[in-house]
């Protein structure tokens, strides 16, 4: 086998491996979106591939994988909140508002001492590396630097919020209508499987 033939064979093999990896990544993204849709009545607020359906108050990011300021991005089914130096607080919102009672479910993974938040119509539920950054340092089921689930149930203007089944806020007052938002503050935060069911 000539040297040129070996290089050609190696390049063909690499192309095939890249194609397989790409197809696998696309399948994972589709599976995440399909899983959210398969829960009865739930709609996915994040399609797993870009920031469609989200934006700042003055714009939206239809088809974009990264926000204009680079603080938010979508990759492989994960909604990533990036840190910024010097520290600047930012918020991204769903382009849709929700006025009915609803259940919001999502999973998050916080880097060490990360500080983010979930805006429920407007008020913020702190979403952090809780055992280090607080305020819910007493949690027993929180998994540092791993995926954790938050469930927010809004009924009659009151939000009941849990992390892995433990109560964060029992009666957080929220407005009659508003979007869902994610805060960028300190450290990296990742979100996935963001879905909502209106009652």
Secondary structure by P-SEA (a helix, b strand, c coil): ccaaaaaaaaaaaaaaaaaaaaaaaaaaaaaaaaaaaaccccccccccccccccccccccccccccccccccccccccbbbbbbccbbbbbbbbccccccccccccccccccbbbbbbbcccccccccccccccccccccccccccbbbbbbbbcccbbbbbccccccccbbbbccbbbbbccccccbbbbcccccccc
